[in-house]
Amino acid sequence: MTITVKDVAKRAGVATSTVSRVINDHHSISPATKKKVRKVMEEMGYVPNKTAQNLGKGSANAIGVILPPLDSKERLGNPFYLEIIEAINEEAHKHGMATAIASARDFDHLLLNVKQMHLQRQVDGFILLYSDRSDPIVDYLTKHKIRFTLVGQPYRHEEKISYVDNDNQLLGKHATDYLIRNGHKRILFISNTTEEILYFERYFGYQKALMLAGLDVFPAVTLLGPEDYMHFGDHLKETKATAVVVIDDIFALRIIQLAELHHYKVPDDLSLISFNNSIFATLTHPYLTSVDVAIPDLGRHGIQALIKQLKEPDQPSAGLRVVVPHKLVERETVLDINEKKD
């Protein structure tokens, strides 16, 4: 039989209203009474009906986590999302909140999922794990004044959006500076996306580092389709590049394979640095030199910013920006060609 509030109240010798207040951790109940009632609840195996409580409070007590469209194997297998979701779940649990995932293959279906979660009041707010210029979801959330935070820098509505991010322009500059310090003068920037804002920010950082060093800046090498991959070797030959900055670790592994197909060995012939410092950085040799973007911190700060909005709806939070620091992890894919000259 299902254990009810009345059963707990009878065993504990208190009113049903007292049990309800203990469940909600109400300040009017003494610590001794809370301890006694909770002990009875544990002994009887009573589990509070959270759905009923939330309906009564007009709150879902849950947060929607929105993934980008999972339209490629790289995104489906990207450990960034698993790592950040784990941090979000852990932080949400500390605040007594659950999480629900919104995912789809494209933006149209993703927007339908988000609308359903909102209209059915399944969640109290959202955290987006990407920033894409083709994204209709930020517009929907902003238009309907739904509480949300963004992991990444927004394309628009910056003055209205609370967001958490690394300084991706600084990331791109630091990665390129590291290659320059190791003697490289002809450096390329390689990406498999041109829609996410981190691509623009990291590429701007790459450009800034080279311009400040008085070195040639090359157009970004964007490998989006099969024909782009066919011309990869031509880019290396024409530019005489000795090093590359790659948009993330997963794509960096593909670039290493692609370079080898064109008879370039990493790092002997071509040095490489990437971003995220994911599990892929040390799966195969050579281990990737990578910029650690502190993924768990992005998740924790993102959820904290959202919960603050939910708990303090009257407090201004629009335009809040939290910058998470990064660090460069040196491994095996960058060759110091200064030593060769010596």
C-alpha positions in Angstrom: 0.0 0.0 0.0 1.1 3.6 -0.7 2.2 5.4 2.4 0.5 8.8 2.7 1.1 12.0 4.7 -1.7 11.0 7.1 0.1 7.7 7.8 3.3 9.6 8.6 1.4 12.1 10.8 -0.3 9.3 12.8 3.0 7.4 13.4 4.8 10.6 14.4 2.0 11.9 16.5 1.7 15.2 14.7 -0.8 17.0 12.4 -0.8 16.3 8.7 0.0 20.0 8.2 3.1 19.6 10.3 4.3 16.8 8.0 3.7 19.0 5.0 5.7 21.8 6.5 8.6 19.4 7.3 8.6 18.2 3.7 8.9 21.8 2.5 11.5 22.6 5.2 9.3 25.4 6.6 11.0 27.7 9.2 8.0 27.5 11.5 8.8 23.8 12.4 11.4 23.2 15.1 14.6 21.2 14.3 13.6 18.6 16.8 10.2 18.0 15.2 11.7 18.0 11.7 14.2 15.3 12.9 11.4 13.2 14.4 9.1 13.4 11.4 12.0 12.7 8.9 13.0 9.7 10.9 9.4 8.3 10.7 9.3 9.1 6.9 12.5 7.1 6.4 11.3 4.2 8.6 8.0 4.0 6.7 9.6 4.4 3.3 7.6 7.5 2.5 8.5 9.4 -0.6 7.0 12.9 -1.0 5.0 13.5 -4.2 7.1 16.1 -5.9 4.8 16.6 -8.8 1.9 17.4 -6.5 4.1 19.8 -4.5 5.3 21.6 -7.6 1.8 22.0 -8.9 0.8 23.5 -5.6 3.7 25.9 -5.8 3.2 26.7 -9.4 6.7 25.5 -10.1 8.1 22.5 -12.0 11.3 22.5 -9.9 13.2 21.5 -13.0 15.5 23.1 -15.6 15.6 22.4 -19.3 19.0 21.8 -20.8 19.0 22.6 -24.5 21.6 20.8 -26.7 22.5 22.1 -30.2 21.1 20.2 -33.2 22.8 16.8 -33.1 23.3 16.7 -36.9 26.8 15.1 -37.1 28.8 12.3 -35.6 31.2 14.9 -34.1 28.4 16.5 -32.1 26.8 13.2 -31.1 30.1 12.0 -29.8 31.4 15.2 -28.4 32.3 14.7 -24.7 31.9 18.4 -24.0 28.1 18.0 -23.7 28.3 14.9 -21.4 30.8 16.6 -19.1 28.8 19.9 -18.9 25.5 18.1 -18.4 27.1 16.1 -15.5 28.2 19.4 -13.9 24.7 20.9 -14.4 23.0 17.9 -12.9 25.2 17.9 -9.9 24.7 21.7 -9.3 20.9 21.5 -9.9 20.7 18.6 -7.4 22.3 20.8 -4.7 19.4 23.2 -5.2 16.8 20.5 -5.1 16.1 20.7 -8.8 15.9 18.2 -11.6 17.0 18.6 -15.2 15.3 17.7 -18.5 17.1 17.4 -21.9 15.9 19.0 -25.1 17.6 17.6 -28.2 16.8 17.1 -31.9 18.5 16.7 -35.3 17.6 20.2 -36.5 16.5 23.6 -35.2 12.8 23.1 -36.3 12.3 20.0 -34.1 14.4 21.4 -31.3 12.2 24.5 -31.1 9.1 22.2 -31.0 10.6 20.4 -28.0 11.4 23.6 -26.2 7.9 25.0 -26.9 6.3 21.8 -25.5 8.5 21.9 -22.4 7.5 25.5 -21.8 3.8 25.3 -22.6 3.3 22.1 -20.5 5.3 23.8 -17.7 7.7 20.9 -17.5 10.5 23.2 -16.5 11.0 26.6 -14.9 13.7 27.9 -17.1 16.4 26.8 -19.6 20.1 26.7 -20.1 21.4 26.6 -23.7 24.7 24.8 -24.3 25.6 26.6 -27.6 25.4 29.9 -29.4 24.5 29.7 -33.1 23.5 32.5 -35.4 20.8 30.4 -37.1 19.2 29.6 -33.7 15.4 30.4 -33.4 15.3 29.4 -29.8 16.9 32.4 -28.2 14.4 34.6 -30.1 11.5 32.4 -28.8 12.7 32.5 -25.2 13.4 36.2 -25.3 10.0 37.0 -26.9 8.1 35.1 -24.3 10.2 36.4 -21.4 11.2 32.9 -20.4 14.1 32.7 -17.9 17.3 31.2 -19.4 21.0 31.4 -19.4 23.4 30.8 -22.3 26.7 28.9 -22.3 28.5 31.0 -25.0 28.4 34.6 -26.2 25.0 35.6 -27.7 24.8 36.7 -31.3 22.1 39.2 -30.5 20.0 40.5 -27.5 23.3 40.8 -25.5 21.8 43.4 -23.3 18.9 41.0 -22.4 20.7 37.7 -22.0 22.5 36.3 -19.0 25.4 34.2 -20.3 28.5 32.3 -19.1 31.5 31.8 -21.4 35.3 31.6 -21.8 36.9 34.6 -23.4 37.1 32.7 -26.7 38.9 35.5 -28.5 41.6 35.4 -25.8 41.7 31.5 -26.2 42.4 31.9 -29.9 45.1 34.5 -29.2 46.8 32.4 -26.5 46.8 29.3 -28.6 48.4 31.2 -31.5 50.8 33.0 -29.3 52.0 29.6 -28.0 52.8 28.5 -31.6 54.6 31.7 -32.3 56.7 31.3 -29.1 57.7 27.9 -30.5 59.1 29.5 -33.6 56.2 29.1 -36.0 55.5 32.0 -38.4 53.1 30.4 -41.0 50.1 29.3 -39.0 46.6 28.3 -40.2 43.2 28.3 -38.4 41.1 25.2 -39.2 37.4 24.7 -38.4 34.4 22.4 -39.3 31.9 25.1 -38.4 31.1 28.6 -39.4 27.8 29.1 -37.6 28.8 29.0 -33.9 30.1 32.2 -32.4 33.1 30.5 -30.8 34.4 30.0 -34.4 34.4 33.8 -35.0 35.8 34.6 -31.6 38.7 32.1 -31.7 39.5 33.0 -35.3 39.6 36.8 -34.3 42.0 35.8 -31.5 44.2 34.0 -34.0 44.2 37.0 -36.3 45.0 39.3 -33.5 48.0 37.3 -32.3 49.5 37.1 -35.8 48.9 40.8 -36.5 50.6 41.9 -33.3 53.5 39.6 -34.1 53.8 41.1 -37.6 53.1 37.8 -39.3 50.9 36.8 -42.2 47.2 36.2 -41.4 45.5 33.5 -43.6 41.8 33.0 -44.3 40.3 30.3 -42.1 40.4 26.9 -43.6 36.8 25.6 -43.2 36.2 21.9 -43.9 32.5 21.6 -44.2 32.0 19.2 -47.1 33.9 16.4 -49.0 35.3 18.8 -51.6 36.9 20.9 -48.8 38.7 17.9 -47.5 40.0 17.2 -51.0 41.8 20.6 -51.1 43.3 20.3 -47.6 46.7 19.4 -48.9 46.7 22.3 -51.3 46.2 24.7 -48.4 49.3 23.3 -46.6 51.4 23.5 -49.8 50.3 27.0 -50.8 50.8 28.5 -47.4 53.8 26.5 -46.4 52.2 26.3 -42.9 54.2 24.7 -40.1 51.4 24.8 -37.6 47.6 24.9 -37.2 45.1 26.0 -34.7 42.1 23.6 -34.7 38.6 24.5 -33.4 38.3 21.5 -31.0 39.9 18.2 -29.9 37.6 15.9 -31.9 38.2 17.7 -35.1 42.0 17.9 -34.3 42.2 14.1 -34.4 40.6 14.1 -37.9 43.1 16.8 -39.0 46.0 14.7 -37.8 44.7 11.8 -39.9 44.1 14.1 -42.9 47.6 15.5 -42.6 49.1 12.0 -42.6 47.2 11.2 -45.8 49.1 14.1 -47.4 52.4 12.9 -45.9 52.6 15.5 -43.1 53.5 14.0 -39.7 52.4 15.7 -36.5 54.4 17.3 -34.9 57.5 16.7 -37.0 56.1 18.4 -40.1 53.0 20.1 -38.8 52.4 21.3 -35.2 48.9 21.4 -33.9 47.0 23.0 -31.0 43.2 22.6 -30.2 40.6 23.4 -27.6 38.6 21.7 -24.8 41.2 19.4 -23.3 38.7 16.5 -23.6 39.2 12.8 -23.1 40.1 12.6 -26.8 43.3 14.7 -26.1 45.0 11.6 -24.6 43.3 8.7 -26.4 46.0 8.3 -29.2 49.5 9.5 -29.7 50.6 12.1 -30.3 48.7 13.5 -27.3 47.1 16.8 -28.1 48.3 20.1 -26.8 45.0 21.7 -26.0 43.4 24.7 -24.2 41.4 23.6 -21.2 38.1 25.6 -21.1 37.0 24.4 -17.6 33.9 22.7 -18.8 32.5 21.8 -15.4 32.8 25.5 -14.3 30.9 26.6 -17.4 28.0 24.2 -16.3 28.1 25.2 -12.6 28.2 28.9 -13.2 25.5 28.6 -15.9 23.1 26.8 -13.6 23.8 29.1 -10.7 23.0 32.2 -12.8 19.7 30.6 -13.9 18.7 29.6 -10.4 19.4 33.1 -9.2 17.0 34.4 -11.9 14.4 31.9 -10.8 14.7 32.6 -7.1 15.0 36.4 -7.4 12.7 37.3 -10.3 12.5 40.9 -9.3 16.3 41.4 -9.3 18.0 42.6 -12.6 19.9 39.8 -14.3 19.8 40.9 -17.9 23.1 41.2 -19.6 25.0 39.4 -16.8 28.2 37.9 -18.1 30.4 35.4 -16.2 33.8 34.7 -17.7 35.4 31.3 -16.9 39.2 31.2 -17.0 41.2 28.7 -19.2 44.6 27.2 -19.2 46.9 25.7 -21.9 47.9 22.1 -21.4 51.2 21.3 -23.2 51.6 17.8 -24.6 53.0 16.3 -27.8 51.6 18.0 -30.9 53.6 21.2 -30.9 57.3 21.1 -32.0 59.6 23.9 -30.9 61.3 24.8 -34.1 63.5 27.3 -32.4 65.5 24.3 -31.2 65.9 23.2 -34.8 67.5 26.5 -35.7 69.9 26.2 -32.8 
